[in-house]
Amino acid sequence: MEINVIVIPNAKSSSITKIDEHHYKVKVDAPAVDGKANSRLIELLSDHFEVSKSKVRITKGSRNKVKTIAILEDA
């Protein structure tokens, strides 16, 4: 599965809001410094989709607020 995510770093608390089937807005309680926000994003999405962190990959936009995420499902 592939989704598009708008990331809001440095939020007071983390949350995931579904906009539609393939678009999400994710507030991350980590700063956008040294990949901390990306790491927290992967952690939140793996919990939300109930897959391991290794199954969540940022395929586009690793340095942008708008990212494309690939989520590999268990076979």
Rosetta blueprint (number, residue, H / E / L):
1 M L
2 E E
3 I E
4 N E
5 V E
6 I E
7 V E
8 I E
9 P L
10 N L
11 A L
12 K L
13 S L
14 S L
15 S E
16 I E
17 T E
18 K E
19 I E
20 D E
21 E L
22 H L
23 H E
24 Y E
25 K E
26 V E
27 K E
28 V L
29 D L
30 A L
31 P L
32 A L
33 V L
34 D L
35 G L
36 K H
37 A H
38 N H
39 S H
40 R H
41 L H
42 I H
43 E H
44 L H
45 L H
46 S H
47 D H
48 H H
49 F L
50 E L
51 V L
52 S L
53 K H
54 S H
55 K H
56 V E
57 R E
58 I E
59 T E
60 K E
61 G L
62 S L
63 R L
64 N L
65 K L
66 V E
67 K E
68 T E
69 I E
70 A E
71 I E
72 L L
73 E L
74 D L
75 A L
